[in-house]
Amino acid sequence: MAYHYFAPKHYLQVEHDFDQDIISAAWSIAKRYGSYQPHLTALDKISTQIFDATKKFHGLDKRQRLLMRLVAILHDCGKYISMINIGEASYDIIMATEMIGLSHMEREIVANVVRFNHSNFVYYGQAQDRPQGLDKESYLIVAKLTAILRLANSLDRSHKQKMKGVKATLQDNELILKIDTQEDITLERGFFQTNTEFFKEVYSITPVIRQKKKF
């Protein structure tokens, strides 16, 4: 907490990477609950690429990029407890596990993004149903990260890492995802289309897959 207060003000200069400590803690949690590591690695990479490509639209900073990585790593941890209520189980695991360096609000953001990856998004105006631990600004971050996570997760829906390379770029009002693969991605395309509407609602840009095949 002291580091994240003083470092941006340039009052404190340290060589140790505290953010990497948080990432390592998230990987330890994922391993403890039996999450499939290759899928998490792929999702971590794809989601951060989308995050970086859409930076001028979401306006989030380096700290929220860290939260994006945590979300990707922890998004399936609840499967260890329940294959039916994955979102709720994942939320409970994250909120019950302290990660040194994260504030309670940041943990709420991560936990709710993971929850909404597996369930319908509850809008802020739906006061009776929405999570009560978040202010309006934090809830907006949840919406932005949820849209990215759902889109990224759809690109490895089979958990087979079919995408040998994914490059995200912006062209006009489209997010172009250039996919390098020779495999059948019919399943991934189907889930991708399902998740584009929420992404368009949040960012007002249309995600598009362009598959590059090598022969």
N, C-alpha and C positions, 0 to 999 in steps of 0.2 A: 504493500500500500504506500509506504514512504517513497519507494522507488518511482512508482507511477505518478506520484504527486510532484516530485522534484525534478525528474528527468526531463519532461517536456519544457520546464522553465530553465533548463541548462544550469541548475544549481548543483547537479550531481552527475558525475561522469564515472561510469563503471564499465568494465569489460565483460562481466558476466551477463549472459542472455537469460533474463528472468522469464521471458515469454516462452522460451524453449522448455523451461521447467514445467510450465503449465501444460504445454503440448505433451510432454513426456508423461505427466500425471494422467492426462486423458487417455493416452495409449495404454497405460497400466490398467485403467478402469475397463477399457474395451477388452483387453486381454482377460481380465478377471471374469468378465461376463460372457466369454466365449464368442465375441464378435469375429466375423470372417475378415482377417487382416488384409488380404489382397483387395477385397471390395472397398474397404475403408481407405486404403492407400489411393486407389483409383478415384474415389469420390472426393478425397481431400484435394487431389490435383485438379480435377475438373471444376469443382466448385470455386476454388481460388482463381482459376483462369476466367471464369464467368464474372466473378467479383471484380477482378482487375479490369476486365473489358468494359464493364458497365459503371465504372467509378463516377463518371460525370453525371450519371442519372441518379445514383443512390446517394452520393455525397458522404459516404461513410469513410472512416479513417482507418489507420493501421490497427487500432485497438479492436474495431469491429471485424477487421480481417482475421484477427486472432480468434474471435468468437465464431467466425465462419468455419475455421479449421476445427475448432472444438465440436461444433455441430456435426460436421462431416464424420469425425472420428467416433462420436458417441450416439449417432442417430439410431442404431439398432441394438443398443445394449439391453433394452427391455425384453428382447426375445428370450433371454435366459430365464425370465420369470413367466412370461405369457406370450404365446404366438397369436392370441386374439386381441388383447389390449396392449399392443406393443408401445404405442404412444404414451399411454398413462404409466405403464411400467417403467419406461425409459425416463419419464419425467420424475417419478418417485426416486429412482436410482440417483439421478443427477442432483436433485435437491437434498438428498440424504448424504451426499458425498462432498466433503470439503475439498476444494482445490486451492491451495495457497496461492495468492496472487489475484484471485477473482473476488470481486465484491458480491454481495448477496443479489444485487440487482442484475449483475452480469450472469450469474448462475440462473436466475429466473429467465433471462432472455434465451440462453442456450437451451434450457429445459423446455421452454414453450415452443421454440422452433422445432425441436425434436418431436414434441407432441403433435404439432400441426402437420408434420411430415406424414403422419399416419392417420390423421383425422381431418374433418372439415375445419377450415379456418373460421374462427369466431371473431367477428369484427368488433372494434372498440365500442361502437355505439350499442352493441348488445350487452348492456350492463349486467344483466342477470347471469349471463352465461360466460362472459369473458373472465380470464384470470385476473384476480384482484391485486396481485403484487406488482403490477407494472403501471407506470404513468404513461401518458399519451405518447411522449417522445420515444420511450423504450418500446412501446407497442408497435410503433412505426418501424423500428429496427427489426423487430420480430417478423413483421410482414415482409420486409425486404429480404431478409436472410432465408425465410421460408420459401419464397418464390425461387431463389437460387438453388436451395437444397433440393427441392422437388424436381427442378429441371435437370440438375446434375445427376441425381439419383436415377432418373429415368434412362440415362445413357449407359448405366451399368445394371439395368434391372435384372438381367440374367445372372449377375454375379460371376460372369465369365471373362470380364475384362476384354471384350471384343474390340474395343477402341484402342488401337495401337498408338494413336496420336489424336489429340483434340486441340484445335486452335480456335479461340474465340475472338472475333473482331466485330466492330460496329460499322455498319454501312447504312447511312440515312437513318431510318427508323426500324432497322432490322438488326438482330443479333445473329451473326452468321457463325455457326459452329461447324467447322470443317473437320470431318471425321475421316481418319485413315484406317480402313479395315477392308478385308476381303471376305468377311463373314456375313451371314444373314443377320440383319439387325431389325427384322420385322417386329419383334417384341419390343425392342427399345423405341422404335418409331411410334408404336401404338401408345406407349406410356408417355412419350415425349409430347405427342399431340394432346393428350389428356391434361398435361400440366402447363401447356402454353397459355391458356386463357387466364389463369391466375397471374402468371408472369406478366402478361400484357396489361392486366388490370393494375398491377403494382408499378410497373415501369413505363407503360405506354410505348413499348417497343415489342416487335414480333420476333420470337426465336425461330430460326430456320436451320435445318440440318442439310449440309452438303457433303455427300459421301464420296470419298476418293478411293477408287479401287485400283489396285496394282495387278496387272496381268503379266 
